[in-house]
Amino acid sequence: MKIKSTLCLAGALLAVCAGLTGGSSSEAEAATYGCYRVTAASLNLRARPLSTSPVVGVARRGDILEQRKLFCTPRGFWCAVRKGSLEGYADKAYMRKVACP
């Protein structure tokens, strides 16, 4: 019975904390974890973190891409990025970490 009470209390606290932040799920999805500047002439943004994945867009040299996830892929080759409303994965070898504007 003690475990059930603890779980209920934890759930209630999470609900209260979520309400206090005033955030919505769309705000959580729009979180930025840093920015990258494209260093290649052009950089394909892909649907998944694979070089064989379909291209969903292209970024040009100098474009600023926002990092969408706290960490890049486990080996660190791909990062989830956003360019305006376009979201995809970009190869880190063609970007440089910069301060967000």
Stockholm file with secondary structure:
# STOCKHOLM 1.0

chainA/1-101         MKIKSTLCLAGALLAVCAGLTGGSSSEAEAATYGCYRVTAASLNLRARPLSTSPVVGVARRGDILEQRKLFCTPRGFWCAVRKGSLEGYADKAYMRKVACP
#=GR chainA/1-101 SS CHHHHHHHHHHHHHHHHHHHHCCCHHHHHTCCCCEEEECSSEEEEESSSSTTSCEEEEEETTCEEEECSSSCCTTSSEEEEEETTEEEEEEGGGEEEECCC
#=GC SS_cons         CHHHHHHHHHHHHHHHHHHHHCCCHHHHHTCCCCEEEECSSEEEEESSSSTTSCEEEEEETTCEEEECSSSCCTTSSEEEEEETTEEEEEEGGGEEEECCC
//
